[in-house]
Amino acid sequence: MKKKLIIPALAALLLCSSCAADISNAELLPGYPPIYPDYCGVTVPCNIAPMHFQMSGNAIQVLVIAEGADGKAVRIKTGKVVIFGKSAWKNLIGSSTGSGIKITVQAKYKDKGWIRYAPFPIYVSPVPINDYLVYRLVAPGYEVYSKMGIYQRDLSSFRETPLLENTLIPGNCMNCHSFYGNHPDKISIHIRGELGGTILKTGDKIEMLNTKTEETGGNCVYPYWHPSGEYVVYSVNQTIQAFHSIRDHRIEVIDLASDIVVYHPQSKQLLTHDLLRTDAFETFPSFSPDGKTLYFSSSQYQNIPEGYDRIRYDLCAIAFDPQSGTFGDHVDTLIHAAAMGKSISFARPSPDGRYIMFTLSDYGNFSIWHKEADLWLYDLEDGSLREMKEVNSDDVESYHSWSSEGTWFVFSSRRLDGLYTRPFFASIDKEGNITKPFLLPQKKPLEFYTMNLFSYNVPEFITEKVDWDLKEVEKALTTGQRDKVEIRR
């Protein structure tokens, strides 16, 4: 099977030292070619998979010349997909690290003949991205848990492998995966359904937790690991799902109650404070890189359902002492989004502690269903706040996470078709300059993203592949045994 895939790609490639293969009678156009995905002028990490693309129009033949910074070029002649061979791409990206690849596209059309477009660059950053991206693939649905799973994708190739699929536990939902410091040795995954609970992996140990207590009234849901690896902060959410009856709005997921707790695996205790268990809604927690501040979204209580569109979350913070597992004596409001008529979700600090990236929408916290949702950046050094216009679109931008080096980030967007969530990548430098985002590469991108009816949910970077014994995971899930936790104030 592998030979069948590789041989046509190799046959289409010819390594040459110049760009002498131009079509002499081609009409010259000043603009970039209409390619899918739009990779014109993007910046990519030096360890990214080959950036295959194809013409978006009705071209019947395509000639591509990709020239590296060393002057050597790859010539590809194809009818549809422009495919870079593995070694050819490695040579191109290796010779162009710190500069860029120049790509010239010539296309033949039935009614136009040959057209040559202006060459476009793909800039190659010397900063590598984390090796793997983990995400949940979920089909459209509202009430029944269809086939879903959590998968890990090697970002230097097209290899995707399952981390956990619900075929192991049919009828159950899995989501809210989180990793300690982008490392695969400590994991938290939430399971909903008959076999519900929290999977906690620490090293080789896999345990199932029952995190619902009389005091919390619900299970631990949205997680974030402390930088020490000694704690995991969760929100405890009681939610409902409601359907809109107006155009361009589908569903709303609403908190009836939500609080913040910090779990200490060694003692099996949930740590909390009265300031985090108020009548207000508290959700989407995260820790600062030094582990001394706990960030979260907080909204004043509203009656449901009539007040659903008045629920607006501010960005708040409370001190945390990792030595004693105790909290500060007050909550600070960092961004009063409600005063702006807006709502904040998914506050994620950069690894160097300078920025907090978050999603801003009109109301609520389930921003993936809010077309107006965009990414914003809060600078903790000077207190400035700005929209990330470089990566936002006219459709949804929602969940996001940082690669461990703090240069690259991934975010969820529905810009392609308004229906399915896809992962896009971009980088930010020390001056705050943000690059044009690019779509996760695929072997045949147009076919893949047109035919794939699963959304990418909660994209998270990890430095290595998760390697665990699925038989042990299945045993932990299906025996019904759940370790109970207790509250410590």
RAHUSUL-V472915 format. One record per backbone hydrogen bond with DSSP energy under -1.0 kcal/mol. CO is the residue of the C=O (numbers start at 1). NH is the residue of the N-H. Records with the same first field share a line. If there is no record, write none. Layout:
CO=NH  NH
//
This chain:
1=5
2=6
3=7
6=10
7=11
8=12
10=13
12=77
14=75
16=73
23=26
27=116
31=118
33=35
34=56
36=54
37=39
39=42
42=123
44=125
45=48
50=52
53=82
54=36
61=108
62=78
63=106
64=76
65=104
66=74
67=102
68=71
72=68
73=16
74=66
75=14
76=64
78=62
82=53
85=89
86=90
87=91
88=92
89=93
90=94
91=95
96=99
99=124
101=122
102=67
103=120
104=65
105=117
106=63
107=115
108=60  61
109=113
113=109
114=27
115=107
116=29
120=103
121=41
122=101
123=44
124=98
131=155
132=462
133=153
134=460
135=151
136=457
137=149
138=455
144=146
148=166
149=137
150=163  164
151=135
152=161
153=133
154=157
155=49
159=154
161=152
164=150
165=168
169=172
173=192
175=190
178=188
180=183
182=463
185=203
186=180
187=201
188=178
189=199
190=175
191=197
192=173
193=196
197=191
198=209
199=189
200=207
201=187
202=205
205=202
207=200
208=483
209=198
213=217
222=235
224=233
226=229
231=226
232=263
233=224
234=261
235=221
236=259
238=256  257
240=254
242=252
246=249
250=244
252=242
254=240
257=238
258=282
259=236
261=234
262=271
263=232
264=268  269
268=486
269=264
270=488
271=262
273=276
274=277
276=260
281=299
283=297
286=295
288=291
292=320
293=288
294=318
295=286
296=316
297=283
298=314
299=281
303=307
305=308
307=310
308=311
311=364
313=344
314=298
315=334  335
316=296
317=332
318=294
319=328
321=325  326
326=321
332=317
335=315  337
337=340  342
338=341
343=361
345=359
348=357
350=353
354=380
355=350
356=378
357=348
358=376
359=345
360=374
361=343
365=367
366=369
367=370
370=373
373=397
374=360
375=388
376=358
377=386
378=356
379=383
384=379
386=377
387=389
388=391  392
396=414
399=412
401=410
403=406
407=428
408=403
409=426
410=401
411=424
412=398
413=422
414=418
421=456
422=413
423=440
424=411
425=438
426=409
427=435
429=432
433=429
438=425
444=448
445=449
446=450
447=451
448=452
455=138
457=136
460=134
462=132
469=473
470=474
471=475
472=476
473=477
474=478
475=479
483=210
486=270
488=272
//
